[in-house]
Amino acid sequence: MNATQANPEKPALTEAAVRRKRRNILLAGCTTLGALLLALIFLMPLGYGVATALKDKNGVSDPNSGVLPVSSLTFEYEGKELDIYTVPMPDGETRELALVSPGRESSVFVDPENPGAGTIDWEGRWRTLTPVQGLDPQWGNFEEAWNAISFLRMTGWTMLYAVSTVILTVVSSAIVAYGFARFRFPGRGVLFGVLMVTILLPPAVTLVPKYAVFLQMGWVGTYLPLIVPHLFANAFNVFLLRQYFLTIPRELEEAARIDGAGPIRTFIRVIVPQAFPALTAVSLFHFFYAWNDFFEPLLYLAGNREIVPIGVGLSYFSGVYNSEPHLILAAALLALVLPVAIFLAAQRVFVRGIVVTGVDK
């Protein structure tokens, strides 16, 4: 008895496995293609903003200029900048020639590739010709926006606001979340519920009372109304950190307690290292919130434009340069560089925190 007779179902099983493998490959390919299409759709506005920021003022105002930053090509001939056009020749050939002397029914051109051959007389109306265009990104838009917006000054104030509030809100939220996650005390559930309900409270409800209090304290016009409230925990951050703290095994705390560690030392030496991914996420969320915060800095710093963060500064800039959207987008892209860089760097830290401090549960 040969091998085929001994295993009559083996060819059928092999064919089924091949079909299953092909189906898995097709499914993976469709999933990847769909993800790429979604990413492309998501990034299309950013790509359009970059292209517009690289145009000149004429390219932005011209509805027929297209998406890419292009401009008419020129050629220097005898000390003059000549425009280059696509010129149909009598023999049916199309050439790219520089216009030397325009005329009503005939014009004089020169070949940019061979100017030594002399001029070329062409019969026809030169206004009907199509100018030759090429990519011409205006990198000077970023320099002009940088100088006009006082970028370094506003970035410094924004970093002060973002970094200080990140530190305050992460520390205060982590302490409160640790208390709700590990300590038992009367009314803990009620207090946590009340804290969560504050998430549903619209900011507009507390806007006027807060402004009145800070105005009476003499803090309006400074960063104190923006920084001091973050000494107290944020309900959303407390919820995220508490849920993560509940996943940390209690055996680690019990081992630390056996070694003589108190609650504070246990929190610092055990809980915080284990919760590094969650703390990083909360820090990122709040940093981007503070970096993009517009309404409260506009409200409390309206009387002192010298210390406004970059979000408010961009609004002032767009009001002055409302007829030059290419400069507005260039300034917006400059403001986007630092958050994107921090996010990419924090992503590596986030993954490393999971690998180093993760515990099998």
N, C-alpha and C positions, 0 to 999 in steps of 0.2 A: 504494500500500500504506500503510495507516494504521499508527499506533504500536502498536495492539493486535496486528495481524497480524505486525508486525516483531518483537515480543517476546511470543510466546504464553505463556512461562513466568513472566512478571513478576507477574501476579495471584497465582499459586500461591506464589511465593517471598514475596510480601508477606504472604499469609495465614499462612505458616509462621513468618515473623518475628513476627507478632502473637501467635501461639500460644506461641512461645518467650518472648516478653516477658511474657505473662500467667503462664506457668509460673514464670519468675524472680521475678515479683512475689509470687506465691503462696508460693514457697519462702522468700523473704525475710520475708514476713509470718509464716509458721509458725515460722521460726527466731527472730524477734523475740519472738513470743508465748511460745515455749518458754523463752527466756532470761528473760523477765519472770516467768514462773511459777516458775522455779528461784530467781530472786532473791527472790520473795515468800516461798517456802518457807524459804529461808535466813534471811530477816529476821523471820520470824514469832516466834521466841523472843525476839528483841530487842524487838519491838513489845509482846509480852506483858509483858516486864520493865518497859518504860516505863509501860505502863498500870497495872501493879501498884504501881510506885513512886509513882504519883500518887493512890493510894487512901488512905482513912483506915483505922484499925485495924478498925472495924466492917465496912467494905467488903471487907477481905481475909478476915476470918473468916466472912463470910456466903457459903455456897456458891451461893446464888441471886442474887448481886449482878451476875453477868455479868463480861465482860472489861473494859469501860470503867469509868473512875472516876466513878461516879454516886452521888448521895445524895438523900434525900427533900427536896423543896422545902418551904420554910416561908414564912409570911407574918406580919408583925408587925401585931398588932391590939390596940389599947388597952394597949400596953406588954408584950404577951405574944407569944412565938413560937409560931405555930399551924402544925400539919402540914396539908399540902394533900392531898386525896384526890379520886379520880375517883368522882363521885356520880351514880348513875342517877336521873333525876327521874320523877315520875308520868306526864308526857306523853311519855315515851320518850327524851327528850333526855339526854345525858350532859354534866355540867358539872364543872369543877375548882373545888372549894370548900374553904375552910379550916375545920377543925373547932374550934368555939368551946367547946362544952359537950357532951362525950360522954355518952350514956345507954344504958341496956340495950336498949330497944326504939325509942327516938327520940332524936335528937341535934339540936344547933343548929349551923348552919354560917353562914359569911359569904362573900360573893363577893369574892375579892381584887381583881378588876378594878373593882368598884363597891361598896366597903365602906360608902359613905354610904347605900345603899339599905336598910340594916338587916340583921338576921339572918334566916336561913331555917330553918324547922323541917322536919326530914326524918324520916320513919318508916322504921325499919329498924335493923339491927345494924351499927354503924359498923366493927366489927372485920372484917367481910367485905369492906370496901372496899379498893381498891388504892391505895397511896400514889403520888403523882405524883413521879417522879424526873427529874433532869436532870444534865447533866455538871457535875461539881464537883471539878476537879483540885486536889489538896492540894500546892501548890508549897512549902509550909512543911516538907514531909518532907526536902527537900534541905538546907534550912538547919539543920534539927535533926540530920541525919546529918553535915553539915559540922562542926558544933560538937562533936558527941559523939565523932568519930573523930580529932580533931586533924589535920585534913586537910592543912593547909599544912606542918606539921612532917614528916609522913610523905612528902608529895610531894617536899619538899626532899631528904630522905635517898634517896628512890628516884631522883631526878634525878642526885644525886651518884654513885650506884652505876651507873646506866645510862650516863651520859655518859662517865664515866672509863673504864669497861670497853669502851665502843664505840671510843674513841680508841685504847686499848691493843691491842685485838684486831684492829682494821682495819690499824693500822700494822705490827704484827708479822706478821700474815697476808699482807699485801701484799709485805713484804720476802721472806718465805720463798717465796711463790708466784712472785715475780720470779726468784729463784734457780733454782727448778725449771724455769721456763719458758725461761730464756735462757742459763743457764750449763751447761757440760758438765763433769762431774767424775766420778771413779770411784765407782761404786755409787749413782749418782743414781736409777736405776730402782728399786733395792732399797729405798733410803731412802724414796722416795715411796710405794712399796707398803706399807712398814711404817707410814708415817704414815696411809695410808688405812685400814689394818686397825684402827687405834685408834678409828675411828668405830664399829666393831662392838662395842667393849668396853663392857659395861653399866656405868653410873655406880655401881651398887651394889657392884661389885667393888672399886673404889678408894675407896669412902666411908670405911670404917673406917681404912685406912692414912693417908689424907689428914687425917682428924680427929685422929688420934694425933699426927701430925707438927705440925700447927698448935697442938694443945694443948701440946706440949712447947715450942714457940716462944713461947707466951704470947699468941697472936693471937686465940684464941677470945673472943668478946664484942666484937670490932671488925670493921671491914669489910676488913681486910687479907686474910683467907682468901678473900674474894669478889672482890677486885680484883687482887691480885698474880698469881694464875695466868694472867690474861689478858695478862701481859707476853709469854707464850709463845703461839705461833700456834695457832689452832684448825684442826683437820684439815679440817672441812667448808668453812670459809671459804677455806683454802688451795686446795682443789680447785676451788671456783668461780672464784677469781681467776686461778689458773693456766690454766684453760681459756679464760678471756677474754684473758689476756695472749698466748696462743698465736695468737689471731686478729688481733692487731695486726701490721701489715706490718713486717718487719725493715728495709725501706728507710728508715723513719723513724729508726731507731736508727743505721743506717749514715750517714745524713746528719748526725745529731748528732755521731757519732764523727769525721767529716771536719771538722766545725767545732771540734773539740778538746774535746768533752764526754766526761767519763769515765763509768763505769757509774753512779755515784751521781747525777750531774747528769742523765744520760739518764733514769734512773728517775723523778726528780722532775719534770723539765721535759717529758718525752715520754710515758712510760708512764702516769703518774698522770693527766694530763689526758685521755688517750685512754680510760682505764679508769674514768672518773668514773661512768658508769651502774652498772658492776659494784660499785664501792666504795659507791655509794649503796644498792644492794640489800643488800650485806653489812651496812652500818650499820643499815639498817632491821630486818633479821632479828635482829641482836643486840640492838638497842634494845628491841624487843618481847619478846625472850626475857628480858632483864634486868628489864624492867618487870613481867612476869608471874612472875618467878622466886619460888618459894615455899619449896621444901624446904631449899635450902642456907642462905638467910637465917634460916629458922626454926631450923636446926641450930646455926649459928655465932653467932647473935645472941639465943639464947633467954634468956640471963642479963641482957640489957640491952634492955628493951622500949621505951626512950626513943628508940632509933635504928633501929627496925625499918622496912623499906620498906612500901609500901602493900599489897602482897599479903599479908604476914603481919598487918598491921594490920586488914585486912578480915576475916581469920579470927578474930582476937580480938573484933572488933566483932560478927560474926555469932554468936559464942558467948554474948555478953552479951545481945544483942537477938534471940535465936532465936525468940521469940514475936511478933516484929514484922517479918515479911518485907518489908513495904513500905519500912521504913527500911534494911534490908540491901540491897535492890535500888537504892534511891536512892544509897547510898554506892558501890555497884558502878558505877552510871552516872557518878557524879562521877569515879571513877577511870578511866573509859573515855574521858573527854572529851579529855584531853591526847594520848594515843596516836593517836586518830582525827585530831585536828587536825594532828599532826606527819606522819601518813601522807599526808593530803591535800596538805599543803604539799610534802612530798618527792616526790609524784607529779609535780608541775609541774617540780621540779628534775630529776627523772629524765628526763622527756621533753625538756626543754631541753638536758640533757647529751647525749642522743642526737643531737639536731639540730645542735648546735654542734660537738661533737667527733667525730661519726661520720665514718668514712672508708670510701669505696667499696672493697670487697675483691674 
